[in-house]
Amino acid sequence: MADKLLIRLFDVGLGDCIYCRVPKAHAEGRDFHILIDCGTLSSTDYLSAAIDNLKPLLPLIKDKHHVDLLIVTHEHKDHMTGFGMDLWDDFSFGAIWMSAAMDPKHPEAEKAKKLHSFAAGAMAQALRLNLALGPDLMELANAMALNADAMRTLRETLPKASGIKPTYVHADSSKADLALPLKGASISVLGPERDIDFFYLGDPGDPSLRHALGFIDAGLPPVASAVPQAPVEAPNNLDPPDFRQLRARMLSTALAFADLDGKVCNNTSVVLLLEWKGKRLLFVGDAEWDGGFKKGTKGNCSWNVMWNLRKDKVNRPLSFYKIGHHGSVNATPWGQTAAASKGEPLAILDAILPVTSKANAKAVVSTHRSNYPTIPRTDLLSEIGNRVSNTKTYSTAFKQAAIKTSEVPKFAEFESDSFAKPQPLRTDLERMLGSQGFIDVEIDP
């Protein structure tokens, strides 16, 4: 309906591509159009189809499909690889926002930027040397790959074509930086914080991560020399067992950097709160959580930082929640363990999606079951299903559609326990049930 706010989650496999239409919220009186991310670790054909489906939703302004606000939450391929594709010639943009961590000149993200460059290079070398990466680690390496073409498009090509400059946003961005031609609605940035190195790197207690940060502080060597340029086959001067040990150490180093960088990159996701007609919609990218917040003593997770520094914005029920990190265990605070159920994580979940407000809340997840055991985490999705109204019991839906559960990837390992419980709508299972390539969620005024 024209008077309802629309969120459309495009099915892009393992990735995010989200469209939002805010009715009559543009200062000129027309609808306000938002695009959040365009990436995948699955087939790029999904992205091409998503953009084809997006075009009819947008106004034509000067013969271009116009997006009023483009947000790229963070620098992982499953959120931005589409910007390295030839998809954007007939688009224009009113504003482009990216995380402050993606700003090459941001002074308070120097360590994070060096870490990201080094970790991506180390994993690329591990791939080149065939260092026994399993399928899940192959996906990690692909997700971390430096997105030079996409970043060039976002920093230069698209802004130049639209006559604008990109804005690198954080929770303390000025009103002038975040100014938009909006009326009857507002958009707030809740994360990341301006001082990325301080809040999200900190001083980790893990000795290996302390060593990594010390290595960064000392000045990183060129990526090519950081991981030895050994051939794939054992050299003649090394016994095979010694060579296997060398390769294992190289892989361990690459993975240590990759693990820290992946966490930091997720936690510097742009987190957006859209408020409209008394409704609150939260888009969190891949923001992570942990047990609690300690200022300046360790690398914190985004949810904990927001809860402690932005509680006035977080500590209220939502009308819509974009489930973070494709339904991963690490991206929606919840009472996963006995310790978590008594502390900060469950308190956050109870604040944003209280069971008592279930009738007024909706959620949706863009996900794809592949090699990650925690994506999606179905017991988490079942927990969210207890707190939102737009759910589906997929065991019933599959039975009605005469689809066997054996067709669901890794059903016995990861899906069977929750399949008969209500879950928020999922792009992967909706595809199997015959979706048109997207899930729509409407919010009443």
Secondary structure, DSSP 8 states (H G I E B T S, - for coil): -TTSEEEEEE--SSS--EEEEETT-BTTSS-EEEEE----SS-THHHHHHHHHHGGGS-EETTEEEESEEEE--S-HHHHGGGGSS--TTEEES-EEEEGGG-TT-GGGHHHHHHHHHHHHHHHHHHHTT----HHHHHHHHHHS--HHHHHIIIIIHHHHHT---EEE-TT--TTTT--SBSSEEEEEEES-S-HIIIIIS--SSHHHHHHHHHHHT----HHHHS----SS--TTS-HHHHHHHHHHHHHHHHHHHHHHHHHHHHT--EEEEEETTEEEEE-TT----S---TTTS---HHHHHHHHSHHHHSS--SEEE-GGGG-TTSS----SHHHHTSHHHHHHHHHS-GGGGGG-EEEE----SS-TTSS-HHHHHHHHTT-SSEEEHHHHHHHTT--GGGSTTIIIIITTTTTSEEEEEHHHHHHTT--SEEEEEE--
